[in-house]
Amino acid sequence: MLRKPCKSAKLVQILAFYDEPQLALFETDNKLRLLAIAVGENSGHENKFFCVEVIDRSFRAYKNGKIDLYFLFKLSVGRKYYTFNWSKMSNDGTVEIRSASGSDIQNDSFYPERGFFEEDHTEEWATNVGPSARTRFGIDGRWDASDFSKLYNRIGDSYSFLSILHDLNTDELGEEEREEISNAITKPNLDSGGSYKGFYNNITSKAQAIRPLRISGVEYHSLGHIEIEGRKSVFDALRASISAIEQNREDAKRHYHFIYKILQSDELLTDIKGKKFSSEKNKDDALIKTKELASILKIEHYSGLLKETKDDHVIFIKKILSFYRRIEALNNFTLEGRVNFEGELARSAPL
């Protein structure tokens, strides 16, 4: 469907400032994003800005350093071009914009140079998603490649699950992003046994697009660490869940097995499409225990997950159980003495 041209845009933030604004982010009257670059020196019109309207996917790619500004302006999907005069901006940051002329669009000097990435901004992103932070997990004992892979995959799945729940409670996401997250939650490819591999693949791709989880360093000696970069608020939530299961391991396990037995008796462990609980009592018992398990695991915003599954209690319950299994697997590394999720490990004095 063709979109109507935008008529105005409001300043969200300046991204690059060299004596005066050079690059800025705007939101249009149609709630779309515009990136605007100063072209006054190349146009003969002081304070002229050349803008590109970008879809959420392209904006995320640029924001996460996957494409440069030139690609965003010149080659990204769904782009439309506008111009405006910065000096005519109102006090609340609103400007009138007009569709760029053909000569403007064909003017190569209006486009940014190759190699200007998000990291070249002079200003930090203003965001409700939360700042990026680095955290260290201490490691000890013998490790091989499969051990590191298992640890990182469990961290990645758990991080993505909590990250998505946080995202559902912020207004920073665009409509397209929110729809993609909703689809990732409600349309998983269920694997046999309810392991939700398709689900975690989906939510991981969405979480990575919004605020990537990256390994920023590994130091492996008899005592070492793995350093990971991501959202601080999500790391805090992850640590809270790991700590909670460590302190309430038996209680959490009892809840899990109680719920599991109901699903097993009602044949809801594998292919659940179109299936329901055999009775209201089973549904209510499983749902109550699942909410209790979510509370034990310190899962904030789990009510948002229930809302996104549109009260499909089977899907909601199985997602919470899948998260429990991953947190339990992470806690097993702690019980083995191989990982300290609170920071560096310290070697005890020899006996």
Secondary structure by P-SEA (a helix, b strand, c coil): cccccccccccccccccccccccbbbbccccbbbbbbbccccccccbbbbbbbbcaaaaaaaaaccccccccccccccccccccccccccccbbbbbcccccccccccccccccccccccccccccccccccbbbbbbbbccccaaaaaaaaaaaaaaaaaaaaaaaaacccccaaaaaaaaaaaacccccccccaaaaaaaaaaaaaacbbbbbccccccccbbbbbbccaaaaaaaaaaaaaaaacaaaaaaaaaaaaaaaaaacccccccccccccaaaaaaaaaaaaaaaaaacccaaaaaaaaaccaaaaaaaaaaaaaaaaaaaaaaaaacccccccbbbbcccc
